[in-house]
Amino acid sequence: IQYFSDNKIKELETIMNKDYVEQILQVVGGSPRNTIKLLHKIYLEQSRIDENVSFFSNEAVKEGLNNFCMTYEYEMLFPESQIKKSIDKIMRVKKQEFEIKDLTDVYKVSSQSGINWVKNMLDYALVEEIDNSGSNKKRYQVIDKKLVYLIENDLKYLG
């Protein structure tokens, strides 16, 4: 931001509500490219709402975040992959933490199918196995912050 603003903007708090800054930083995951893409979405939303401002409105930031997460192009990271199918399965379960049984219940498939799906999710680093001490059932947590954002806000992934 500092580079593109000719050193005029050094912190996000100078252009938006500080309550959104941490959320933005989590969603972009430290990626400068994702940061620029997300800020572009916010800018477009602000232009639609009111382009004659020097501070992004909460509405513009929220809509920009929604749009960024709902349309993120995972296929660019994993060309010719099945990542979109893995994301669709996560989104249909609608939980940040889940078991294989959650997948099999939603899709009415065998446990082996659910296990295979979770293996793909793990390979794409969309989920991770979480501590299951004291239980014989494996549990998984969605770790991709864009998907976490979608689940928390009851939004759909549009791809």
Secondary structure, DSSP 4 states (H G I P E B T S, - for coil): -TTTTTTS--SGGGTS-HHHHHHHHHHHTT-HHHHHHHHHHHHHHHHHH-SS-SS--HHHHHHHHHHHHHT--HHHHSTTSSHHHHHHHHHHHT-SEEEHHHHHHHHT--HHHHHHHHHHHHHTTSEEEE--TT-SS-EEEE--HHHHHHHHTT-----
